[in-house]
C-alpha cells in the first residue's frame, strides 16, 4: 500500500514538472527589446510592436546597450528617443520633452546585495562629444533590491546632439567596477 502511494506521489510530481516545463516559452528572442525580463513591463518603456525579428534587432542595435555583468551586476541602458518610441510602440513623449532632455531607461540586475542603495544620480554622467552633463533626476520605475529600474534624465537648454555626435553614458563605482561605459553614435 505504501509503495502504491509513493508511486502515485512520484507520478504526480513528475507530471507537475513536465507540465511546468511545457508551459514555459523557449524564445530565441528572449534577450531582445520588448521581452519583459529585459525591459520590464510593456508600459515601462512602451514595449514593442515589431512585426519581425529584424525590426526588433534594428531597434536593439540602435538604442539598447548592456554590459557583461561585471561585479555581479548586469546593466542594460536604453536611449529613449522619439525614434525609439516610434519603433517600439512606446508612449513617453508626454512625460519627457525630448528637445530638452536626454532620457535613458536603466535596468540593473544582481543576485547579491541591494542595488537600491547605489547613488545613480551622483555616479552617472553623460558625455555628448566633449561636453559632460550630470543627470537632473532618476525617475524610479521599480525599486526592488535586486532589479531596480528607472529613467535617468539629463536636462539641457538645447540638445547639443548633431549628426555624427558621440554619446557616452558612464556609471561609476557600481559593485566595485570603477567605470561602465555605454556608447551611441548619432
C-alpha positions as a Markdown table, in Angstrom:
| # | Residue | x | y | z |
|---|---|---|---|---|
| 1 | Unk | 0.0 | 0.0 | 0.0 |
| 2 | Unk | 2.8 | 2.5 | 0.9 |
| 3 | Unk | 4.5 | 1.5 | -2.3 |
| 4 | Unk | 1.4 | 2.5 | -4.4 |
| 5 | Unk | 1.1 | 5.8 | -2.5 |
| 6 | Unk | 4.8 | 6.5 | -3.1 |
| 7 | Unk | 4.4 | 5.7 | -6.8 |
| 8 | Unk | 1.3 | 7.9 | -7.1 |
| 9 | Unk | 3.1 | 10.9 | -5.4 |
| 10 | Unk | 6.1 | 10.3 | -7.7 |
| 11 | Unk | 3.8 | 10.3 | -10.8 |
| 12 | Unk | 2.0 | 13.5 | -9.6 |
| 13 | Unk | 5.4 | 15.2 | -9.1 |
| 14 | Unk | 6.7 | 14.1 | -12.5 |
| 15 | Unk | 3.5 | 15.3 | -14.2 |
| 16 | Unk | 3.8 | 18.7 | -12.5 |
| 17 | Unk | 7.4 | 19.1 | -13.6 |
| 18 | Unk | 6.6 | 18.1 | -17.2 |
| 19 | Unk | 3.5 | 20.5 | -17.3 |
| 20 | Unk | 5.5 | 23.4 | -15.9 |
| 21 | Unk | 8.3 | 22.8 | -18.4 |
| 22 | Unk | 5.9 | 22.6 | -21.3 |
| 23 | Unk | 4.2 | 25.9 | -20.3 |
| 24 | Unk | 7.4 | 27.8 | -20.3 |
| 25 | Unk | 8.2 | 29.5 | -23.5 |
| 26 | Unk | 11.6 | 28.8 | -25.1 |
| 27 | Unk | 12.0 | 32.0 | -27.1 |
| 28 | Unk | 15.1 | 32.7 | -29.3 |
| 29 | Unk | 14.3 | 36.4 | -28.8 |
| 30 | Unk | 14.4 | 36.3 | -25.0 |
| 31 | Unk | 17.3 | 38.9 | -24.9 |
| 32 | Unk | 15.7 | 41.3 | -27.3 |
| 33 | Unk | 13.9 | 44.6 | -26.8 |
| 34 | Unk | 10.4 | 44.2 | -25.6 |
| 35 | Unk | 10.9 | 41.0 | -23.6 |
| 36 | Unk | 9.6 | 41.8 | -20.1 |
| 37 | Unk | 12.6 | 40.1 | -18.5 |
| 38 | Unk | 14.9 | 42.6 | -20.2 |
| 39 | Unk | 12.9 | 45.8 | -20.4 |
| 40 | Unk | 10.3 | 45.5 | -17.7 |
| 41 | Unk | 6.6 | 45.7 | -18.1 |
| 42 | Unk | 5.4 | 46.7 | -21.5 |
| 43 | Unk | 4.1 | 50.0 | -20.2 |
| 44 | Unk | 7.5 | 51.0 | -18.7 |
| 45 | Unk | 9.3 | 51.8 | -21.9 |
| 46 | Unk | 6.4 | 51.3 | -24.3 |
| 47 | Unk | 7.2 | 47.7 | -25.1 |
| 48 | Unk | 7.4 | 46.7 | -28.7 |
| 49 | Unk | 5.0 | 46.1 | -31.5 |
| 50 | Unk | 7.5 | 44.9 | -34.1 |
| 51 | Unk | 6.3 | 42.9 | -37.0 |
| 52 | Unk | 9.5 | 40.9 | -37.5 |
| 53 | Unk | 12.6 | 39.8 | -35.7 |
| 54 | Unk | 14.7 | 42.1 | -38.0 |
| 55 | Unk | 12.8 | 45.1 | -36.8 |
| 56 | Unk | 13.5 | 44.2 | -33.1 |
| 57 | Unk | 17.2 | 43.6 | -33.9 |
| 58 | Unk | 17.4 | 47.0 | -35.6 |
| 59 | Unk | 15.8 | 48.7 | -32.5 |
| 60 | Unk | 18.1 | 46.8 | -30.2 |
| 61 | Unk | 21.3 | 47.7 | -32.2 |
| 62 | Unk | 20.3 | 51.4 | -32.4 |
| 63 | Unk | 19.1 | 52.1 | -28.8 |
| 64 | Unk | 19.9 | 49.2 | -26.4 |
| 65 | Unk | 23.3 | 48.7 | -24.7 |
| 66 | Unk | 24.2 | 46.2 | -22.0 |
| 67 | Unk | 27.3 | 45.0 | -20.3 |
| 68 | Unk | 28.7 | 41.6 | -19.4 |
| 69 | Unk | 27.6 | 41.6 | -15.7 |
| 70 | Unk | 30.9 | 42.7 | -14.3 |
| 71 | Unk | 31.0 | 42.7 | -10.5 |
| 72 | Unk | 27.9 | 40.5 | -10.4 |
| 73 | Unk | 25.6 | 43.3 | -11.8 |
| 74 | Unk | 24.1 | 43.3 | -15.3 |
| 75 | Unk | 23.2 | 46.8 | -16.6 |
| 76 | Unk | 21.0 | 47.5 | -19.6 |
| 77 | Unk | 20.7 | 51.1 | -20.9 |
| 78 | Unk | 18.2 | 52.1 | -23.5 |
| 79 | Unk | 18.5 | 55.5 | -25.1 |
| 80 | Unk | 14.8 | 56.7 | -25.2 |
| 81 | Unk | 14.3 | 58.9 | -28.2 |
| 82 | Unk | 11.2 | 59.8 | -30.4 |
| 83 | Unk | 12.6 | 57.3 | -32.9 |
| 84 | Unk | 12.9 | 54.6 | -30.3 |
| 85 | Unk | 9.4 | 55.2 | -29.1 |
| 86 | Unk | 8.1 | 55.1 | -32.7 |
| 87 | Unk | 9.9 | 51.8 | -33.4 |
| 88 | Unk | 9.0 | 50.2 | -30.1 |
| 89 | Unk | 5.4 | 51.4 | -29.8 |
| 90 | Unk | 6.2 | 53.4 | -26.6 |
| 91 | Unk | 4.4 | 56.5 | -25.4 |
| 92 | Unk | 6.6 | 58.6 | -23.1 |
| 93 | Unk | 6.5 | 61.7 | -25.3 |
| 94 | Unk | 4.0 | 63.3 | -23.0 |
| 95 | Unk | 6.2 | 62.7 | -19.9 |
| 96 | Unk | 9.6 | 64.0 | -21.3 |
| 97 | Unk | 10.4 | 66.9 | -23.5 |
| 98 | Unk | 12.9 | 65.2 | -25.9 |
| 99 | Unk | 14.1 | 68.6 | -27.2 |
| 100 | Unk | 15.4 | 69.4 | -23.8 |
| 101 | Unk | 16.3 | 66.1 | -22.2 |
| 102 | Unk | 18.3 | 63.0 | -22.9 |
| 103 | Unk | 16.5 | 60.1 | -21.4 |
| 104 | Unk | 17.8 | 56.6 | -20.7 |
| 105 | Unk | 16.0 | 53.6 | -19.2 |
| 106 | Unk | 18.4 | 51.9 | -16.9 |
| 107 | Unk | 17.8 | 48.3 | -15.6 |
| 108 | Unk | 20.1 | 46.7 | -13.2 |
| 109 | Unk | 20.1 | 43.0 | -12.1 |
| 110 | Unk | 22.1 | 41.3 | -9.4 |
| 111 | Unk | 21.7 | 38.2 | -7.2 |
| 112 | Unk | 23.6 | 39.7 | -4.3 |
| 113 | Unk | 23.4 | 43.0 | -2.5 |
| 114 | Unk | 21.0 | 45.9 | -2.5 |
| 115 | Unk | 21.2 | 47.9 | -5.7 |
| 116 | Unk | 18.7 | 50.5 | -4.5 |
| 117 | Unk | 21.5 | 51.9 | -2.4 |
| 118 | Unk | 23.6 | 52.8 | -5.4 |
| 119 | Unk | 23.5 | 56.6 | -5.8 |
| 120 | Unk | 23.0 | 56.7 | -9.5 |
| 121 | Unk | 22.3 | 60.4 | -9.6 |
| 122 | Unk | 25.8 | 61.1 | -8.1 |
| 123 | Unk | 27.7 | 58.4 | -10.0 |
| 124 | Unk | 26.3 | 58.8 | -13.6 |
| 125 | Unk | 27.3 | 61.2 | -16.3 |
| 126 | Unk | 26.6 | 61.7 | -20.0 |
| 127 | Unk | 29.2 | 62.9 | -22.4 |
| 128 | Unk | 28.0 | 64.3 | -25.7 |
| 129 | Unk | 31.1 | 64.7 | -27.8 |
| 130 | Unk | 33.2 | 66.7 | -25.4 |
| 131 | Unk | 30.5 | 68.2 | -23.1 |
| 132 | Unk | 29.8 | 66.4 | -19.8 |
| 133 | Unk | 26.3 | 66.5 | -18.3 |
| 134 | Unk | 25.2 | 65.3 | -14.9 |
| 135 | Unk | 21.8 | 63.8 | -14.5 |
| 136 | Unk | 18.9 | 66.0 | -13.4 |
| 137 | Unk | 16.8 | 63.2 | -11.9 |
| 138 | Unk | 16.2 | 59.5 | -11.5 |
| 139 | Unk | 12.6 | 58.6 | -12.1 |
| 140 | Unk | 12.1 | 55.2 | -10.5 |
| 141 | Unk | 10.0 | 52.5 | -12.2 |
| 142 | Unk | 10.9 | 49.6 | -10.0 |
| 143 | Unk | 12.8 | 49.9 | -6.6 |
| 144 | Unk | 13.4 | 46.3 | -5.9 |
| 145 | Unk | 16.8 | 45.5 | -4.3 |
| 146 | Unk | 18.0 | 43.1 | -7.0 |
| 147 | Unk | 16.2 | 44.6 | -10.0 |
| 148 | Unk | 16.0 | 48.4 | -9.8 |
| 149 | Unk | 14.9 | 50.2 | -12.9 |
| 150 | Unk | 14.2 | 53.8 | -13.8 |
| 151 | Unk | 14.6 | 56.6 | -16.3 |
| 152 | Unk | 17.8 | 58.6 | -15.9 |
| 153 | Unk | 17.1 | 62.1 | -17.2 |
| 154 | Unk | 19.8 | 64.6 | -18.4 |
| 155 | Unk | 18.4 | 68.1 | -18.9 |
| 156 | Unk | 19.9 | 70.6 | -21.3 |
| 157 | Unk | 18.7 | 74.0 | -22.6 |
| 158 | Unk | 19.1 | 72.9 | -26.2 |
| 159 | Unk | 20.1 | 69.5 | -27.3 |
| 160 | Unk | 23.7 | 69.5 | -28.5 |
| 161 | Unk | 23.5 | 66.3 | -30.5 |
| 162 | Unk | 24.3 | 66.7 | -34.1 |
| 163 | Unk | 24.8 | 64.2 | -36.9 |
| 164 | Unk | 27.9 | 62.3 | -36.2 |
| 165 | Unk | 27.9 | 63.1 | -32.4 |
| 166 | Unk | 29.0 | 60.5 | -29.9 |
| 167 | Unk | 27.1 | 59.8 | -26.7 |
| 168 | Unk | 28.7 | 58.0 | -23.8 |
| 169 | Unk | 26.7 | 57.2 | -20.6 |
| 170 | Unk | 29.0 | 56.4 | -17.7 |
| 171 | Unk | 28.1 | 54.7 | -14.4 |
| 172 | Unk | 31.0 | 54.9 | -11.9 |
| 173 | Unk | 31.7 | 52.6 | -8.9 |
| 174 | Unk | 28.9 | 50.1 | -9.3 |
| 175 | Unk | 29.7 | 46.9 | -7.3 |
| 176 | Unk | 33.4 | 47.5 | -7.4 |
| 177 | Unk | 33.7 | 48.3 | -11.1 |
| 178 | Unk | 35.4 | 51.7 | -11.5 |
| 179 | Unk | 33.6 | 52.6 | -14.7 |
| 180 | Unk | 30.9 | 51.2 | -17.0 |
| 181 | Unk | 30.5 | 52.9 | -20.4 |
| 182 | Unk | 27.6 | 52.7 | -22.8 |
| 183 | Unk | 28.2 | 54.3 | -26.2 |
| 184 | Unk | 25.9 | 55.5 | -29.1 |
| 185 | Unk | 26.7 | 57.4 | -32.2 |
| 186 | Unk | 24.1 | 59.7 | -33.8 |
